[in-house]
Amino acid sequence: MKITDYELEVFTPPCEPGADRYSAAAHLSVNIADALPYLNARLDKADYLPSANALTWKKAGHLVAFHAEKVAISNVVDRKEAVDELKKMIDLVNNTWDRRDGITPNYQGRKRPSPMAVYTLLPHSNCGECGEATCMGFTFGLIQGSHTLEDCPELTAEQLAALEILF
């Protein structure tokens, strides 16, 4: 399996009309379901869902989703970034597949933290410095991958350490 051809789609997320960020998807010409356990083994803190043939992963403020016949990425600035980031993800899939003989596949899924588990570790100041009106909004952004821990300037060292374990 080698991804050599795909159709690129760049769009504004339907849940965020008028957003200044974009999402993008590469609709693949091959099925990469067999590569997902190998990606799961390589990618730190990936979230593998074997029953759905899907793997999600956070990379530099983006949420990347690998599906059997699609690779998608969120929170991109423009079309150029979408093309560049998707090319990197396709290269990652191809490289992982090429090296699979030296990788022990990981078929285990990783449980995402619950919103309350994350929220209880936040400062609850609702300062808005992260771009969200409330810490609960920031919580959902963390879980979805549209925010990083660095986006909250009020986190103490202890809170940061506890949250890093979850993410």
N, C-alpha and C positions, 0 to 999 in steps of 0.2 A: 504494500500500500504506500503510495507516494502521492501527496497532494500536489498536483501540477496545474489544476484548473479550478477556478471557482468564480462565482458571480458575486460582486460586491454590492451591498446595499447600505447606504448611509441615511439616517433618519433622525428626526427629533422624537424622543420617547413619547408615546401616546399619553402617558400619565403626566407629562410635563409640557403641555403646549406652550410655545413661545420661549422655551428654555434656550439658554445660550450655549448649551452643551449638546452633544450628539451621541447617538449610539450607532453601531455599525455591525454588520453581519457578513460573513463569507459563507455563501451557500456552496457546499463542496460537491465535487463530481465523484467523490469516493466516500465510502462509509468508514469512519475512524473509530467505531465502537471498540474494536480490539486493541486500540492504542490507549484507551482511557485508563486501564489499570497501571500501565507503565508511566503515564503522565502523573497519575496519583502517587506513584512511588517517588517521582522526581520533584514534584512541586510541593514546597513547604506549605502546610496548612491548606491544602486543596480540600474541597468538599465533594467527594465522589458519591453519586447516587446510582448504584448499579442497576436498580430496577427501572430507572428512567434513561439509562445510557447517557448520563450527563455528569460533567465535572465542572465545578466553579472554582475560581481562584482569584484572589486579589493581587493586582500588580500595579504599583505606583499610582494609586488612586483610581484605577480602573477595575471594574468587575468583569472578568473574562469567563465566558461559558463555552465549554466544549460539548457539543452534542454529536450524535452519530454522523449527521450530514451537514453540520453547521458549526461555525465558530463565531461567537458574538462578543462584543466589547462595549462597555458603557463609559460614559463620562469622558468623551473625547472632545477636543476643542473645535476641530474642523475636519474636512474631508482628508487633507493631507495626513493629519495625525491618525485618522482612522485607517487609511491605507497602510501607513508605516507600522502601526501596532498590530494590525491583522497579519501583515506579512511576517512579523516577528513570531506571532503565535503559530502560524502555519509552518515556519521554519522549525519552531520548537517541536511540533508534532512530528514532522519529518525526521528531525534529528533523533528524537526519542525512539521512533519506530526503527530507524537504522541501527540504533545502539541497544535494542531490546534484549539481545542475547546476554548482555552484561547487566541487565536490570531485573531485579526480582519484582514482579508485578504485585501491586497492593490492591486487593479487592475489597478492602474495608472502607466503609463510609466514615466521615467525620461528622459528629453532631455539632450543629451550629449552636452558639449560646442563645438562650432565650432573651427576649427584650428586657425582662425584669432583672435577669442576672447581670446584664450590662448596665442598665439604668441605676441599679443600687450602688454601683461603683463610681458613678459620675458625681460631680460637685453639687448638682441641683441648683445652680445659681441662675440658670436661664439668662446668661449674660448676652447671648446672641453673637459672640465673637467668632463662633464657628460657622456662622451663616444661617443657623437655624434659630427659630424663635424660642425654642425650649430644649432642655436637655433630653426630653423624650424624643423630639425630632432628631436630635443628634444621634441618639441610640439607634434609631432605625437606619439612619445614614451609615453608621458603622457596620451594622449587620449586612446591609445591602452593598456596601463597598463604595459608596459615594463620598464617605468621609474617612479620614485616618485619625488615629489617636493624636497625632501632632496638630490636628485642627482645633483641639480644645486647649487653650492656654492656661486654664485654671486647674488642670489635673495635677495633683500632688505626685511625688515620686512613688508613694505607696499605691495610689490609685492606678497610676500608669503601669506599675509592675503587675498588679492584679489583672488589669485589662489585657496586657500583653499575653498572659497565659491563655486567655479566652480566644485571642485572635492570633 
